[in-house]
Amino acid sequence: MEKLYTVSASPHIHSGISTPQIMRDVLLALLPALCISVWFFGFGALYVTAISVASCMFFEYFITRYILHKPLSLRDGSAAVTGLLLAFNVPTNLPEWIIITGALVSIGIAKMSFGGLGNNPFNPALVGRVFLLISFPVQMTTWPIPKGIFTPLIDAATGPTPLALVKENIKNGLPIQDIMANLPSLSDLLLGNRGGSMGEIAALALLAGFAYLLIRKVITWHIPVCILGTLGVFTGILWMSHPDLYPDPIFHLLSGGAILGAVFMATDYTTSPMSLKGKVAYGIGIGLITGLIRVYGAYPEGMSFAILIMNAFVPLINVYMKPARFGKEVKHG
């Protein structure tokens, strides 16, 4: 044989957009939320972000060069995105060593142990976040209260998130009307004047990032809309059937990590389905599981767990919800 042809795995069409360009767009889309977080939480937000990003980049460099002995991959920007997303999922008063531990788990276990970018079955930042939540539950649920840009790095006032307040007060038998009256207003939920992580507080800034990613065609609308739509419908049905027991769906959509998870984490190319039907099923699954955990589970927030659970089903979704092969006859009617 004169020539040998090597057929690689799909996809076989190149859009012309490189991985560094995609990661740069994701970082730019997260920038408005980061600025809002600094405005409300102070420079502690920047401090946590810097430690998280630097740690993720260091661990990727060290593992790639000295353990895997592969070409360096820092220039693709994925480690920086993982570090920023990890920072968006933790309190801004988290001790440095816990942040570094989360970065090691995100990069070393969830990403590089599977071979690096493109091979990991689970979202690295979420694996790090869930590991920290299970290992250090007190530190990971001690949320600073927004006090302004000059809030000191330590000794900041802390308090529960709106979702945690609802969960605890419902458990104590308080009427939902009284609970909602003491929660942040709709404008506070949109603008970020409430307790929580950087990725929870600024719903409007995250939606601006969503619009930017859509315009840049980095992601499609299918997964975020299906997640938020399913969560809204599920909680809306409960609210309409028992308005004295459950908060309204707008509260659920604007609270916690719903928007961050739907827009920036569930849409990860590596861990989400390839077909449009698969994306829809994936998004509906995440929205439904999130709602079930929030309403009936022990944790007030369920987005991280829901995404990781559906990450595990992505290979199955790709097998049973893939488009027809090129050249295959499609039966109509």
Buried (B, 14 or more C-beta within 10 A) or exposed (E): EEEEEEEEEEEEEEEEEEBEBBBBBBBBBBBBBBEBBBBBBBBBBBBBBBBBBBBBBBBBBBBBBEEBEEEEBBEBBBBBBBBBBBBBBBBBBBBEEBBBBBBBBBBBBBBBBBEBBEEBBBBBBBBBBBBBBEEBEEBBBBBBBBEEEEBEBEEBEEBBBBBBBBBEBBEEEEEBEEBBEEBBEEEBBBBBBBBBBBBBBBBBBBBBBBEBBBEBEBBEBBBBBBBBBBBBBBBBEBBEEEEEEBBBBBBBBBBBBBBBBBBBBBBBEBBBBBBEBBBBBBBBBBBBBBBEBBBEBEBBBBBBBBBBBBBEBBEEBBEEBBEEEEEEEEEEE
